Amino acid sequence: MSDGAEIKARIASITETKKVTDAMYMISSVKMNRARREVENTAPYFRELKREIAELFRHIPETSNRYFKVPDPEKGGHMKHGILLVTSDKGLAGAYNQTAISVCEGMLDRHPETVLFIVGEFGRQYFLSKGVPFVEDFRYSAELPTVWKARRICADLLEYFDNGGADEINIIYTDYISGRASECKRNILLPLKRSRFAAPTNAEEQRKTEFLPDPDTVLSGIIPSYLTGFIYSSLVDSYCSEQQARMEAMSAAGRNADEMLRELKLRYNRVRQAAITREMTEITSGARALRKNKEA
């Protein structure tokens, strides 16, 4: 690339690309902050739901609730698994999608007949290209997670669980940790465990409570709302992790662009200086030749 015009065109191209990466960085930052504010506004409600479930268990020594039953594979054959995988709709997010997909593929290797539910177009296109079956009617975008979207996802999974399609449903998502590298996690959505709702007992809170029609029925009514909150929190954590990964990728691209621009500008200045020197040499040589001809 010795031609100054080519170097100048390359500088202009990289400069425009850097404007795009800088804009994507700012957009991801705004999206992440908005999502965190929304989840903080809804967190008290779901925390109170969890506290109410813990209160219910104080009145239910034993429960036969279908959401807490753990099947015995030895009595009913192998356990049927389901996975809710959360990916993004687009790429350009570093290793965000690949990490979650790798965890999912590891579980699919151990349980080949696992039913796969995918949030995000990136994951759907990936497994479609690999020929791995998944629930195609389950189509949810990862963009801008809301409680309404989490409630619909929860309803679909509960319907599948209640109809005996799966004995265990896992969720694979990326946990967002501010200021630190995000971590991909796999948690069991269903069946639930009582230990998840363990709460310290307080003598002042020991009061007589009545449940209509009965505690187990009330528990069945609360669980879908609790799971909605858990799914919503997972969607937001994954979304924030995606934006953080995209910000890091765009920041790295911006630094690389700055380095390339610095080198190209130095090269352009050298080429330009060489061209000026060559022109001055040619002018000097021409003037000298004209002077000799005149003297002759």
Secondary structure by P-SEA (a helix, b strand, c coil): cccaaaaaaaaaaaaaaaaaaaaaaaaaaaaaaaaaaaaaaaaaaaaaaaaaaaaaaaacccccccccccccccccccbbbbbbbbbbccccccaaaaaaaaaaaaaaaacccbbbbbccaaaaaaaaaaccccccccccccccccaaaaaaaaaaaaaaaaaccccbbbbbbbbbbcccbbbbbbbbcccccccccbbbbbccccccccccccaaaaaaaaaaaaaaaaaaaaaaaaaaaaaaaaaaaaaaaaaaaaaaaaaaaaaaaaaaaaaaaaaaaaaaaaaaaaaaaaac
